């Protein structure tokens, strides 16, 4: 490996450890901005039950993210070609939401955000802003623990992508094929600010009507989590189920919600085996028994 690459890896690890000290879970990234570690299941049967890290190996993307400095060093040691790091969104304590203001395709994403703020009466507070090599900006906001913001591209407005639960942001100090990500002047010392309620309302998916798969015995909190899973579109099903199961176990209602969550997941198209494996992974992640 070239000296410059070794230096980039060392710097990326240092930045990642600094981010972890602030409570931000991180993973190593390659120069392409993708997770640096390949999946250990890449040659497995595509119909096999998805693994989110319960096998114990590295290479599960954002599911590898950690704030533990020992684990972070192990991740980077396993990926000595990494030149950047990703920050997982949607995880406690910050429940980070990334607003990606892109400059590609000739769109003026900043103007689009200003128009949205005027139309819906919200103001973006002072917060961490990361500058991208292409001239874009990432705004860091925090969300409430009981509201998982989904990832989206251009849904809010052209040129505005959202990084939420199951997604990640390229951390400042990361070096990519196109340049280095950096914190905007005057924002490095800030903590991520709370997402304005009006903007949060735009980011959350609309609730779906009550479905027969819900269980009255689950209680109000449980019903909200079940409805969240039922609202999943293709590509979100495992992520939403995992997040809902984590919240259920954290709130002490995980065991009672296993059956309702499995039913809801099956309604969205997952198999029972896939659903139970994801819920079991959430139980392990939160330190509970499934």
Number of C-alpha atoms within 10 A of each C-alpha: 7 8 8 10 16 15 12 22 26 17 17 25 27 15 19 30 23 14 19 19 13 12 16 24 29 31 32 35 28 22 21 14 21 19 23 25 22 13 16 14 15 9 7 11 8 9 7 10 15 16 17 23 18 17 10 10 12 19 22 21 23 22 19 22 24 21 20 16 16 10 14 22 16 12 23 24 14 15 20 18 20 31 30 33 35 29 27 30 31 27 22 15 14 22 24 31 33 29 21 25 27 22 17 12 8 9 15 16 22 17 11 16 20 14 13 18 16 10 9 13 12 15 15 15 13 16 20 20 24 24 20 25 15 13 11 17 24 27 21 24 25 24 25 17 14 13 18 26 27 21 21 15 13 14 13 17 16 17 22 23 20 24 23 26 24 22 23 27 24 26 29 25 22 28 27 21 11 12 13 19 23 19 18 15 11 11 14 15 10 11 15 23 19 20 22 17 13 14 17 19 14 14 19 14 14 10 11 11 9 11 12 10 18 20 17 11 11 20 12 10 13 25 19 17 26 30 21 23 29 27 19 22 12 9 9 17 21 24 19 25 27 26 23 27 32 23 21 25 24 15 11 11 16 24 15 15 24 21 18 22 32 26 22 29 26 19 17 18 15 18 15 16 13 20 26 20 21 25 27 19 22 27 22 15 18 14 12 16 13 16
